[in-house]
Amino acid sequence: MNVTILVPVFLGWLAGALVNYLADVLPARRRLDQPTCPQCGTQIRWADYWLLRNCRACGRHRSWRTWTTYVLGLVATVQIWLFPPRGLGFVLGFILLVYLATVFIIDVEHRLILHPVSVFGALLGLAIGIILHGTASTLIGGAAGFGIMFILYYFGVLFARMMSRRRGETIEEGDALGFGDVNLAGILGLLLGWPLIWIGLLTAILAGGAVSLMLILGMLALKRYRVFTAIPYAPFLILSAVFLLYR
Ligand SMILES: [Zn+2]
């Protein structure tokens, strides 16, 4: 057996552990802190946390997301070790994978893109973008991603306002598209650069729209349609960027 395969296996485990930890701690505590049980709030001992033991106070099992993330982290890391993505290479591909997976999970679980996470992503996107396709393409790509998504966000707010006035009811501002999605589109613009960000955004918006349409039709069929169920664009933005970057 080739011993070097143990390197990506270890790194894959590390990726899973890191993504799980960040996704567990950041939305709840907003800093790198000791994890607490989501069910009873008791602090989890570090040893118990890393060994994936159940909560000592309430017996809660570790989430299925924890296990899935470990498995997918391992599979993805071994994959990019064996077939490093063109341009990115293994090291950058690995760091970016951890970052995007963290943003993906936090957004799916909490509908939230945290500000410090966006700032970190902008710096990472800037560095990787410049390495991949130079300064000009990176900066224009970032501005385009941010700008296009901002316009969509603004129209979403206007549309929501118009509909609520027509119905004579108030709804929360900015429901149609969260502002975190705008920041994320800017980060992906830096990563993909100009003009590739166009394809990234288009793929994400079409996929997000198609899935939302199916959900709305499903809810209509079940007569459970709620007005303005916001489209969660972030997961689609991330998937389309991964598709374009990890080739
Ligand atoms: Zn507990």
Residues whose N, C-alpha, C, O or C-beta is under 5 A from the ligand:
A	BS01	ZN	C37 Q39 C40 G41 C55 A57 C58 G59 R60
